[in-house]
Amino acid sequence: MILHNPAARAQFSAEKMGKVTLGAGQHLYAGLNCFEPGQEHHAHVHADQDKLYVVLDGTGEATVGEETATVQSGDVILAPAGVLHSMRNPGPARLTVMIVFAPPPKK
């Protein structure tokens, strides 16, 4: 599978963060998290999954463990399994983040 310009697949919602699946395999999952200004993915933990964020468009605030930083297009954030993490869009523009899980989420 070859996917050109994944950010163009972003889907936003005024009610909550948008989620889009880009691709899923037996050992890996890739998708988009799409944030309107003010939206966030609250702090959470994946006990048995590593999670990689790649900021495609916009500026956000990422927290991994005790570290919080402003992130922007091109930045990469790694949240190892078992580590608390979150992503927030302080605004004023939209934020699109590609996420990659290994192993993929269980259905």
Rosetta blueprint (number, residue, H / E / L):
1 M L
2 I L
3 L L
4 H L
5 N L
6 P H
7 A H
8 A H
9 R H
10 A L
11 Q L
12 F L
13 S L
14 A L
15 E L
16 K L
17 M L
18 G E
19 K E
20 V E
21 T E
22 L E
23 G E
24 A E
25 G L
26 Q L
27 H L
28 L L
29 Y E
30 A E
31 G E
32 L E
33 N E
34 C E
35 F E
36 E L
37 P L
38 G L
39 Q L
40 E E
41 H E
42 H E
43 A E
44 H E
45 V L
46 H L
47 A L
48 D L
49 Q L
50 D E
51 K E
52 L E
53 Y E
54 V E
55 V E
56 L E
57 D E
58 G L
59 T E
60 G E
61 E E
62 A E
63 T E
64 V E
65 G L
66 E L
67 E E
68 T E
69 A E
70 T E
71 V E
72 Q E
73 S L
74 G L
75 D L
76 V E
77 I E
78 L E
79 A E
80 P L
81 A L
82 G L
83 V L
84 L L
85 H E
86 S E
87 M E
88 R E
89 N L
90 P L
91 G L
92 P L
93 A L
94 R L
95 L E
96 T E
97 V E
98 M E
99 I E
100 V E
101 F E
102 A E
103 P L
104 P L
105 P L
106 K L
107 K L
